[in-house]
Amino acid sequence: MITPQSDQSSRDLLRALFDAAVEAAAPGRCLPPYLPAAPAGRCVVVGAGKAAAAMACSVEESWPGGAGDLSGLVVTRYGHGVATDRIDVVEAAHPVPDAAGREAARTIIGLVEALGPDDLALCLISGGGSALLALPAARVTLADKQAVNKALLGAGATISEMNTLRKHLSAIKGGRLAAAAAPARCVSLVISDVPGDDPAVIASGPTVADPTSFVDARSVLEKYAIAAPASVAAHLAAAADETPKPGNPRLANTELHLIATPGASLKAAAAHARAAGIEPLILGDSLEGEARELGALHGAMTRSRLDDGPLVILSGGETTVTVTGAGRGGRNAEYLLALAIALDGAPGVHAIACDTDGIDGSEDNAGAIIDPDSLARGRAVGLDSRALLNDNDAYGFFQALGDLVVTGPTLTNVNDFRAIFITDA
């Protein structure tokens, strides 16, 4: 059995587990097996998400009809673009949409509306597509949609709640993209970043029938006591253009394939741990809730298993952060700081938490890493961990210690990855 003994070797193991999870969801690896046969007519590639450009590149490299048969456009987050030959790549803002995303979405709708029955709309969908496909419904302004997005983010709304509202403020989400492509065949290749892998939630389900309603959308605003801007309130109240529902004939010629999921990435990390002689325990790939509360819960659970090492506890999902302070810090950093406080220097415990897209919220890091002495090192340089947590400034804590994990964009996204390593030392 191989048991890392030093802090550095434990850190190396945790980083290797994260890298294994990301690699399992790399578009160049997971997309080619799902490519459909070339159509009799045209193939137009459209899509949105943090992985969209890398997915488009993989399509060009592996397309069975040859790259010359392809055209289209995908939109991805700023800094996540890659070079392509036939499929245009547009970069736009995330998590709050901007005009670049709106214009890209408008172009995408136009491309698929021009398709006929012999053509194929190949849709490349990944996490982040909800903000990037920013085509507001008629009479809803982009500025008002931005305001609602910011309010939901600050209130700690879940991704399902946010996307329920987004679908009903959009002219492209909630199955509308697939409906616009009819009568062409519509094939969606999807990388999941949501708990439960529900295609109707991933990127707000642009090619999937929507089971939610305007009533559901209004209830999200009511739950978080968000005062809707005038154009949003009027649109939701009118409820005049409901999203396509299951059984809608415009969606009859559609199919969808999940090509990468959080669960598959956790299994890849678990396999890497076993190869290193360490037993993995997977808690699940759909853990939600407040980041700091989950960190405290995992800290208590870990303390109860200190004699079970070597053991690595793996989990995924998407937590939320209700912002009450003025600091910097994404949900993974906040989870880790709360975990460190709960562990209170417990010996032999190291942990990592990172977003698999390489960006923890809106900062420049994927996440961070902790060791048994993280709190002590913080105190030595004058950091009050609890005060920083209360100020939502976990980023500041880990930046001061040099313990941020910075990867840059990974060009995929299967949500958060967490690993707690209990050594046998």
CORWOHU-V909863 format. One record per residue. RES is the residue in one small letter. SS is DSSP state (2 for helix, 1 for strand, 0 for the rest). NEAR is the number of other C-alpha atoms within 12 Angstrom. Layout:
res:RES ss:SS near:NEAR
res:RES ss:SS near:NEAR
This chain:
res:m ss:0 near:15
res:i ss:0 near:20
res:t ss:0 near:26
res:p ss:0 near:29
res:q ss:0 near:22
res:s ss:0 near:19
res:d ss:2 near:26
res:q ss:2 near:16
res:s ss:2 near:19
res:s ss:2 near:37
res:r ss:2 near:33
res:d ss:2 near:23
res:l ss:2 near:39
res:l ss:2 near:43
res:r ss:2 near:37
res:a ss:2 near:24
res:l ss:2 near:42
res:f ss:2 near:49
res:d ss:2 near:36
res:a ss:2 near:27
res:a ss:2 near:44
res:v ss:2 near:43
res:e ss:2 near:31
res:a ss:2 near:34
res:a ss:0 near:41
res:a ss:0 near:36
res:p ss:2 near:42
res:g ss:2 near:29
res:r ss:2 near:22
res:c ss:2 near:30
res:l ss:0 near:36
res:p ss:2 near:26
res:p ss:2 near:20
res:y ss:2 near:29
res:l ss:0 near:37
res:p ss:0 near:26
res:a ss:0 near:23
res:a ss:0 near:27
res:p ss:0 near:27
res:a ss:0 near:15
res:g ss:0 near:19
res:r ss:0 near:29
res:c ss:1 near:43
res:v ss:1 near:44
res:v ss:1 near:48
res:v ss:1 near:51
res:g ss:1 near:58
res:a ss:1 near:58
res:g ss:0 near:54
res:k ss:0 near:55
res:a ss:0 near:53
res:a ss:2 near:56
res:a ss:2 near:48
res:a ss:2 near:45
res:m ss:2 near:53
res:a ss:2 near:50
res:c ss:2 near:36
res:s ss:2 near:34
res:v ss:2 near:46
res:e ss:2 near:34
res:e ss:2 near:26
res:s ss:2 near:26
res:w ss:0 near:29
res:p ss:0 near:21
res:g ss:0 near:20
res:g ss:0 near:18
res:a ss:2 near:25
res:g ss:2 near:20
res:d ss:2 near:25
res:l ss:1 near:33
res:s ss:1 near:33
res:g ss:1 near:43
res:l ss:1 near:43
res:v ss:1 near:50
res:v ss:1 near:53
res:t ss:1 near:50
res:r ss:1 near:45
res:y ss:0 near:32
res:g ss:0 near:26
res:h ss:0 near:33
res:g ss:0 near:31
res:v ss:0 near:28
res:a ss:0 near:20
res:t ss:0 near:25
res:d ss:0 near:22
res:r ss:0 near:27
res:i ss:1 near:37
res:d ss:1 near:31
res:v ss:1 near:40
res:v ss:1 near:38
res:e ss:1 near:37
res:a ss:1 near:36
res:a ss:0 near:32
res:h ss:0 near:36
res:p ss:0 near:38
res:v ss:0 near:36
res:p ss:0 near:39
res:d ss:0 near:32
res:a ss:2 near:26
res:a ss:2 near:28
res:g ss:2 near:40
res:r ss:2 near:36
res:e ss:2 near:26
res:a ss:2 near:36
res:a ss:2 near:44
res:r ss:2 near:30
res:t ss:2 near:29
res:i ss:2 near:45
res:i ss:2 near:39
res:g ss:2 near:22
res:l ss:2 near:33
res:v ss:2 near:39
res:e ss:2 near:28
res:a ss:0 near:23
res:l ss:0 near:30
res:g ss:0 near:24
res:p ss:0 near:21
res:d ss:0 near:21
res:d ss:0 near:31
res:l ss:1 near:40
res:a ss:1 near:49
res:l ss:1 near:50
res:c ss:1 near:52
res:l ss:1 near:53
res:i ss:1 near:54
res:s ss:0 near:56
res:g ss:0 near:51
res:g ss:0 near:50
res:g ss:2 near:53
res:s ss:2 near:53
res:a ss:2 near:52
res:l ss:2 near:48
res:l ss:0 near:59
res:a ss:0 near:49
res:l ss:0 near:41
res:p ss:1 near:37
res:a ss:0 near:35
res:a ss:0 near:22
res:r ss:0 near:23
res:v ss:0 near:28
res:t ss:0 near:28
res:l ss:2 near:31
res:a ss:2 near:24
res:d ss:2 near:29
res:k ss:2 near:40
res:q ss:2 near:32
res:a ss:2 near:26
res:v ss:2 near:40
res:n ss:2 near:38
res:k ss:2 near:24
res:a ss:2 near:27
res:l ss:2 near:36
res:l ss:2 near:32
res:g ss:2 near:27
res:a ss:2 near:26
res:g ss:0 near:29
res:a ss:0 near:34
res:t ss:0 near:32
res:i ss:2 near:40
res:s ss:2 near:36
res:e ss:2 near:33
res:m ss:2 near:42
res:n ss:2 near:42
res:t ss:2 near:39
res:l ss:2 near:45
res:r ss:2 near:54
res:k ss:2 near:49
res:h ss:0 near:48
res:l ss:0 near:50
res:s ss:1 near:45
res:a ss:0 near:37
res:i ss:0 near:49
res:k ss:0 near:48
res:g ss:0 near:45
res:g ss:0 near:46
res:r ss:2 near:40
res:l ss:2 near:49
res:a ss:2 near:47
res:a ss:2 near:38
res:a ss:2 near:36
res:a ss:2 near:41
res:a ss:0 near:32
res:p ss:0 near:24
res:a ss:0 near:34
res:r ss:1 near:39
res:c ss:1 near:45
res:v ss:1 near:39
res:s ss:1 near:44
res:l ss:1 near:45
res:v ss:1 near:50
res:i ss:1 near:53
res:s ss:0 near:50
res:d ss:0 near:50
res:v ss:0 near:41
res:p ss:2 near:31
res:g ss:2 near:26
res:d ss:2 near:34
res:d ss:0 near:29
res:p ss:0 near:38
res:a ss:0 near:43
res:v ss:0 near:41
res:i ss:2 near:49
res:a ss:2 near:52
res:s ss:2 near:51
res:g ss:0 near:52
res:p ss:0 near:57
res:t ss:0 near:53
res:v ss:0 near:45
res:a ss:0 near:35
res:d ss:0 near:40
res:p ss:0 near:29
res:t ss:0 near:32
res:s ss:0 near:29
res:f ss:2 near:31
res:v ss:2 near:21
res:d ss:2 near:26
res:a ss:2 near:36
res:r ss:2 near:33
res:s ss:2 near:24
res:v ss:2 near:34
res:l ss:2 near:29
res:e ss:2 near:19
res:k ss:2 near:18
res:y ss:0 near:23
res:a ss:0 near:16
res:i ss:0 near:26
res:a ss:0 near:20
res:a ss:0 near:32
res:p ss:0 near:24
res:a ss:2 near:18
res:s ss:2 near:24
res:v ss:2 near:36
res:a ss:2 near:28
res:a ss:2 near:22
res:h ss:2 near:31
res:l ss:2 near:34
res:a ss:2 near:22
res:a ss:2 near:18
res:a ss:0 near:21
res:a ss:0 near:17
res:d ss:0 near:22
res:e ss:0 near:31
res:t ss:0 near:42
res:p ss:0 near:33
res:k ss:0 near:25
res:p ss:0 near:20
res:g ss:0 near:17
res:n ss:0 near:22
res:p ss:2 near:17
res:r ss:2 near:26
res:l ss:2 near:32
res:a ss:0 near:25
res:n ss:0 near:28
res:t ss:1 near:33
res:e ss:1 near:27
res:l ss:1 near:35
res:h ss:1 near:31
res:l ss:1 near:35
res:i ss:1 near:36
res:a ss:1 near:42
res:t ss:0 near:44
res:p ss:2 near:47
res:g ss:2 near:37
res:a ss:2 near:33
res:s ss:2 near:42
res:l ss:2 near:42
res:k ss:2 near:33
res:a ss:2 near:29
res:a ss:2 near:40
res:a ss:2 near:39
res:a ss:2 near:26
res:h ss:2 near:28
res:a ss:2 near:39
res:r ss:2 near:22
res:a ss:2 near:19
res:a ss:0 near:25
res:g ss:0 near:21
res:i ss:0 near:31
res:e ss:1 near:28
res:p ss:1 near:31
res:l ss:1 near:29
res:i ss:1 near:30
res:l ss:1 near:24
res:g ss:1 near:27
res:d ss:1 near:34
res:s ss:1 near:31
res:l ss:1 near:32
res:e ss:0 near:32
res:g ss:0 near:25
res:e ss:1 near:27
res:a ss:2 near:38
res:r ss:2 near:38
res:e ss:2 near:28
res:l ss:2 near:33
res:g ss:2 near:39
res:a ss:2 near:26
res:l ss:2 near:24
res:h ss:2 near:34
res:g ss:2 near:35
res:a ss:2 near:21
res:m ss:2 near:20
res:t ss:2 near:36
res:r ss:2 near:28
res:s ss:0 near:17
res:r ss:0 near:26
res:l ss:2 near:27
res:d ss:2 near:17
res:d ss:2 near:23
res:g ss:0 near:31
res:p ss:0 near:32
res:l ss:1 near:38
res:v ss:1 near:43
res:i ss:1 near:41
res:l ss:1 near:43
res:s ss:1 near:45
res:g ss:1 near:46
res:g ss:1 near:42
res:e ss:0 near:44
res:t ss:0 near:43
res:t ss:1 near:37
res:v ss:0 near:39
res:t ss:0 near:30
res:v ss:0 near:28
res:t ss:0 near:17
res:g ss:0 near:17
res:a ss:0 near:18
res:g ss:0 near:21
res:r ss:0 near:30
res:g ss:0 near:42
res:g ss:0 near:45
res:r ss:2 near:48
res:n ss:2 near:55
res:a ss:2 near:52
res:e ss:2 near:49
res:y ss:2 near:50
res:l ss:2 near:50
res:l ss:2 near:54
res:a ss:2 near:39
res:l ss:2 near:46
res:a ss:2 near:47
res:i ss:2 near:36
res:a ss:2 near:30
res:l ss:2 near:35
res:d ss:0 near:27
res:g ss:0 near:25
res:a ss:0 near:31
res:p ss:0 near:27
res:g ss:0 near:35
res:v ss:1 near:46
res:h ss:1 near:49
res:a ss:1 near:51
res:i ss:1 near:47
res:a ss:1 near:54
res:c ss:1 near:54
res:d ss:1 near:49
res:t ss:0 near:51
res:d ss:0 near:48
res:g ss:0 near:39
res:i ss:0 near:40
res:d ss:0 near:41
res:g ss:0 near:33
res:s ss:0 near:26
res:e ss:0 near:33
res:d ss:0 near:26
res:n ss:0 near:36
res:a ss:0 near:41
res:g ss:1 near:48
res:a ss:1 near:51
res:i ss:1 near:49
res:i ss:1 near:52
res:d ss:0 near:39
res:p ss:0 near:32
res:d ss:0 near:25
res:s ss:2 near:39
res:l ss:2 near:34
res:a ss:2 near:22
res:r ss:2 near:23
res:g ss:2 near:31
res:r ss:2 near:18
res:a ss:2 near:14
res:v ss:0 near:17
res:g ss:0 near:15
res:l ss:0 near:24
res:d ss:0 near:25
res:s ss:2 near:35
res:r ss:2 near:24
res:a ss:2 near:22
res:l ss:2 near:32
res:l ss:2 near:40
res:n ss:2 near:24
res:d ss:0 near:25
res:n ss:0 near:33
res:d ss:0 near:36
res:a ss:2 near:48
res:y ss:2 near:40
res:g ss:2 near:32
res:f ss:2 near:43
res:f ss:2 near:41
res:q ss:2 near:28
res:a ss:2 near:24
res:l ss:2 near:27
res:g ss:0 near:20
res:d ss:0 near:34
res:l ss:1 near:37
res:v ss:1 near:37
res:v ss:0 near:27
res:t ss:0 near:24
res:g ss:0 near:23
res:p ss:0 near:33
res:t ss:0 near:37
res:l ss:0 near:39
res:t ss:0 near:52
res:n ss:0 near:52
res:v ss:0 near:51
res:n ss:0 near:54
res:d ss:1 near:51
res:f ss:1 near:57
res:r ss:1 near:54
res:a ss:1 near:51
res:i ss:1 near:51
res:f ss:1 near:51
res:i ss:1 near:42
res:t ss:0 near:38
res:d ss:0 near:26
res:a ss:0 near:22
